[in-house]
């Protein structure tokens, strides 16, 4: 057994990294990390140095024997890694701005992980993640890949389907966020609340909520009827739910379900904001990141600043650190992660990625059998899974028709002509980050929507 663990974080220049480092420091007694490598691309060197130096100050202040290394070459960092985490954004915030603004021109919601924006984030990201997998297979074949990069479900689907990686887990902060919100609404400690989660990433439902082992699902549904807007996230408008709808649904939706159950209302709000100010969430995030990196540069700062909470992504560090700790220590606790279905959800293919409660062991997550999803939600989940699978195929093959099919079958688009217009414009906008398409396809002349 070697002395301590080696973790490699690809996308180490992210503004989230201080929260990640804080989580690792807090768990050092049970998760003894010898080396933490923060890796980024040359274009991200300035941010990597700023965040990396803050990470070193945090480690020094905490007094833990963890070495922080910075690199612009992942192949330098990967050899003999125990865990590799990915938190990257191909195309950076400029790409997100286009993902959010272009669909709005066609009367379609622009959002970074749902609809056209989610498709294009996947098209840009999946080839990069698969390249990382190939490097891992060569340089650290026994390491676990823990992917935080969105769209996490589609990325996990692609890795399971198009690489030989078996030790891969997709991770999202939404389930733990829901549990914390419910605990807060109930005014109880979070560890007293247990939720049966099942579905897909950003399409997960709480099938049953228990407090101290007692089923309180109906009570939580009533709370959602009364206080619906509090059950949301910083990057999603906290619109109240229609009370009769929530009672009829009978299960706990996640914040992202607002895009599917309140499509018109969200679209109208986004269009109004875009017409008035020309801004989307990406511009807000850009401003927040500028402020954060100004803070990070201070030599006096040696802890995660409170302002990071405005960025979104709450509890991401807790979710990630808990997962790695449980694998390393074979804790056999229950966590909600993205893994191969293996029959956990009978509505979906056994070889597809699902987001479901799992027992976390040293051999990896073991999904719990959840059976069939309620008929009221199974159709939407199946449609999104079809979208994810076709989108992953498009990302790998660079086939234009496959990408058009994925765009069209997404429920937020729903029209082949609209899908084609958005697809053509977004392909051209993201040309530099989609080489798989332009090696074999010439972009048509873009016709702007009337």
Order of alpha helices (4+ residues) and beta strands (2+ residues): beta-alpha-beta-alpha-beta-alpha-beta-alpha-alpha-beta-alpha-beta-alpha-beta-beta-beta-alpha-alpha-alpha-alpha-alpha-alpha-beta-beta-beta-alpha-alpha-alpha-alpha
